[in-house]
C-alpha cells in the first residue's frame, strides 16, 4: 500500500507538472509503513484472542481496545513525521491544526484497517483449518477404502484355499498359503501411504498372481508390458489388485481353458496409464460394479479429483484402464520433471 500511494502521489505531481514534495510523500506513505510493522502484532493478537462463540463479547471489547491503541499509535507516528517535515520545511502552520487535520482524516481509517487485518487473519486461519480438516477427512476415507479391500481380498483367498482342501489338493493349498504368507508380510512391510511407486505395487501384484496361478492350476499366463519411465511413478496403494481380481473372476473362473492376462503401463509427460486386459468373453452389456471397481473409482476421486479416471471397455476381451497424473517422489524423477 505504501508503494501504491507513492506511485499515485508521484504520478499525480508529474501529470500536473508539479515538483514532487518529498516531505509530503513521506507523510503520504508513513501510515502504511507503520502498519507494515504493526500487522504481525495485530495478527498475533487476533490468533491469541479469536472472535468466536466462546466469550464473544469479551473478545470484541479486547479487539476494540486494541484497535483504538493501534490507530492512535499510527496516528502518533504520522503526526510526529508531519511535525518533523514542517520543521525542516520551515512551515508555520500551527501544530494543533495539523494534529486535528490528521486525526479527523486518518483515525477512523486506521481503526478500519485494524479490523480488516483481524478479519483477514480469521479468514486465512479458517481456510487453513478447513483445508487441514478436508485433508484429514480425505486420508481417513482413503484408509477406510483401502481397509475395505484387504478383508475382501483375504476372504476370497481363504475361500479358494478352502476349496482346494475340500478337493484334497493339499499341495496346492499349502503352496497358496505360503504365497499368502509372503504377500501379507509384504503388506505389513509396506508403509500405509496412499501412494507407492509402481514397482512396489507390481511386487505385490506378482505375489497375488502367484497365489491365483495355484488356484487356476497354472492355466493363467501373465504378460507384463511396463514402460521403464513408469517404474518409479507413484500410484495409489492396492490400486491394481481389484482390477486383476475382476479380470480373473470374469475371464478365468467361468472357463477351464487357459487364458492370458496383460498388465501394461504407458506414460507421457503428464499422465500415467495402467491397463489390465484379459482374453475372456469381455464385459456384459450392463456392468454391475462390485466392491473392487466401485472402491477403485472412489479412491481415484479422493486422490486426484477430475484428473483421474477408470475406463472399462471390451477390446478382444475385457480391458480396465486407469489414467492418473504422472508424478514421482521428490527423490526419484526419471524424466526430469
N, C-alpha and C positions, 0 to 999 in steps of 0.2 A: 504493500500500500504506500509506503514511503517513496518507492521508485515511481509508482504511478502518479502520485501527487507531484513529485519533482518534474517528471516529464510533462505533465499537464501545465504546471506553472511556467516552465521554460518555454514550451511551445506557445503558450498564450502571450508571453512577452515578445517572442520573435514575430508572431503574426501582427502584433500591434506596433512593431518596430520600436519597442521599448528596451532599455537596458535591463538585464536581469538583476534584480535586487537579491543578492546572495544572503543578506540578513533575513529578508522576508522569506526566502526559500527555506532557510534553516528553520524558521518559525513554522512555516507551512508543513514541514515534514517531521517536526520534533515529536509531536504526539504519537505518530506511528512508530517512531524509533523507541520511544519509551514503552509502548505496548509490546514491541518485539521482546523487550526484556521481561515484561510482566506476564506475558502469555503462559510460559511454563509454570509460573507460580499459580496463576488462576486455574490452569488445567489440573494441577496437583490438588488444589483446594476443592475443585469440582469432583474429583475422584475420591477425595477423602470424605466429603460430605455429599454424596449423590442425592439428587432430588427424586424421591420415590414415594411409595405409600407409607413407608415407615418414617415417622417423625417429620412429616412433610412441612408442617408449619414452622417448626424449629429450623429446619434446613433452609426454608425460604428466608427466614429472618437472618440467618447467618450469611447467606449469599447477598441479601440486600445490603447488609452492613459492609461486607467485603467489597461489593460493587461501589458503594459510596467512597470507601477508602481508596480503591484503585482509581476511581475517577478523580478524586482530589489529588492523588499522587501525580497523575498525568497532568492535571491542571497546574499543579505547583511547578512541575518541570517546564511546562510551556510558558508559564508566567516568568520564571527565572530566566529562560532563554530570551524571552521578549525584553526583559529589563536589561540584560547584557547587550542585546542588539541596539536598544535605544541609547544606551550609554556610549557604545562605540560609535554609533552614527550621529551622536550629539542631538538626538531628537528631544524635544522639550515637552512632549505630551505627558500629562500628569500620570503617575503610576496607578492612581485609583481608576482612571478612565480605562487604562489598559487592562487592569485587573477585572473590571466589570465587563469589558468587551469580551475578553477571553472566556470568562466564567459563563456568561449568558449564551455564548456561541458554541462552546465545546463541552460544558459539564454534562449536559443531558446526553450528548453524543457519546461521550466516554462511558457513561453508565450503560447505554445500549450496547456498546462494544463489549463490555464485561459480560453482559447476559448472552450476547451472541457467542462468545468464547465458551461459556458454560454450556450453552445449548449444543454447539458443535461437538464439544467433548463428550457430552452424553450420547449424542447421535453416533459418533465414531465408536465409543465403547459398546453401545448397544449392538451395532453392526458386527463388531468383532466377537462379542459374546454369542450372537446369533450364528455367526459362521462357525465358531467352535462347537456349539451345540449341534449344528447341522452336520459337521464333520463327525462328531461323536456318534450321532444317530446313524449316519451312513455306515460307519465302521461296525456298529452293533448289528445293523441289518445285514451287512455283508457276512459278518461272523455267523449270524443265525442261518443265512442261506448256505454257507459252507458246511456248517454243522448238520444241516438237514440232509446234505448229500452223503456224508460219511455213513450214518446209520443205514441209509437207503442202499448204499453200495455193499456194506457189510451184511445186511440181511440177504441180498441177492446172492452174495458169495457163499454165505452159510447154507442157503437153500441148495446151491449147486453141490457143495461138499456133501450135504446130507443125501442128495440124490445118488451120488457116486457110492456112498457107503451102502445104501439100500440095494444098489445093483451089485454089491460085493466087489466093486472096483477099488479095493483098498489102496493099492499102489498109487493110483491116480489121485485118490483123496488125500493121501499123505503128501504127495507132491504139491497138490494145490494148497494144503495147509502150510507147507514150507514156504511157498511163494507168498502166501498171505502174511506170514510172519515177517518176511523180508519187506513187504510193502508197508505193513504197519510200523515197522522200525523206521523206514524212510519217512513216513508221515510224521512220526514223533520227532525225528531229527530236523524236519523242515520247519523253519520259523513260521509262526502263524501270521504271516504277512498276507495282505490282499493280493499282492503281485509277486511273482517269482520269474526268474529267467526261463525262457522256453526250454533250454537244455535240462533244467531241473524238472520241469513239467513232463518232458519226454522220458526222463529217468523213471518217474512214477508210472507213466503210461506203459512203458516197456514191461515193468513188473506186472502191471494189471493185465496186459495182454498175455504174458506167460501163464497167468492163472487161467485166463479164458481159453487158452490153447489146450490146456489139460482138460478143461470142461468139454471142449469140442473135439477131443481125441485127435488133435493135430490136423484138423480139417481147415484150420484158419491160416491163411497166408497174409502176411503183413508187408506192405511196401511203404517205405519211408522216403519222402522226397522233400528234404528240408533245405531251404535257402541258407547258405552259410552265414549270410548277414543277419539272419534272424535268431541264431542260437542264443545270443545274449539279450535279445529283446524281452521286455517284461510283458507277461501275460497274467491274467487272473489265475490264482491258485485253484487247482482242481477244475479247470475250465474244459479240458479235453475229455475227461472221463465220462461225463454224461453223454457226449456226442458219440464216443466209441461204444458205450453201452447200448445206446439207442440203435446204432448200426448192427451190432451183434444180435440184439433182440429181434429186429425185424428182418434181417437178411439171413442169418445163420440158424437161429433157433427153430425156424419153420421148415428147414430143409436139411437133409442128411448129406448133401453134396458139399464139396469143398468150395471155399469162397475166398475172395481177395478183398482185403481192407487196405485202403490207401490213406496215409496221413501226409498232408502236403502243407508247406508254408511258403509264402511269397511275400516280399516286402519291397516297397519303394521308399522314397524319402519322406513319405507322410503316413502311410498305412501299412499294417501287417495283416495278411490274410491267412487264416488257418482253415483247412478244408479236410473233412473226413468223408470219404467216399467208399461205398461198397458196391458189389456187382449183383446185389439181390434184386428182388422184384420192384423196389422203389417204394416211395411213399404212396399211401392211398389218396384218393381224391380229397377226402376230408381227414386232415391230420389232427389227431387228438393228442396234444402235447401233455406228457406226463410230468412228473416231478423234475426229472433231469432237464428237459428242454425249457420248461417254464422258469425253472430256477436259473438256468443259464441266461435267459433274457433279462431276468430281474437283476442279476449281478452285473451284466454289461451296462444296464441302465443306471445302476447305482454308481458304478466306477467312472463311466465315460459319457453318460447322457446320450445326446443325439450323435456323438462322434463314433459310436459303435453300433453294429447290428448283427443279428443272426439270420441267415437266409437258408431256407430248406427248399430243395428242388430235386427233380428227377433228371439225372444225367447218366444214362446207361446203368441205372441203379439209383440209390438214394445218396444225396450229397447234402451235407450240412456245412455251411461256411460261416466263419466269424471274421468280421472286419473290425479292427480297432486301431487307435492311433499308435504309430510306431514310436517307441521311446525306450530308453535304456537307463540303467543305473548310472549315476554321475561318474563312477569309476570305470565304466565299461561302455565304450562308444565306438563300435567297429566302423561306422561310416562317417564319423567326424561331425555328427550333429551336436 
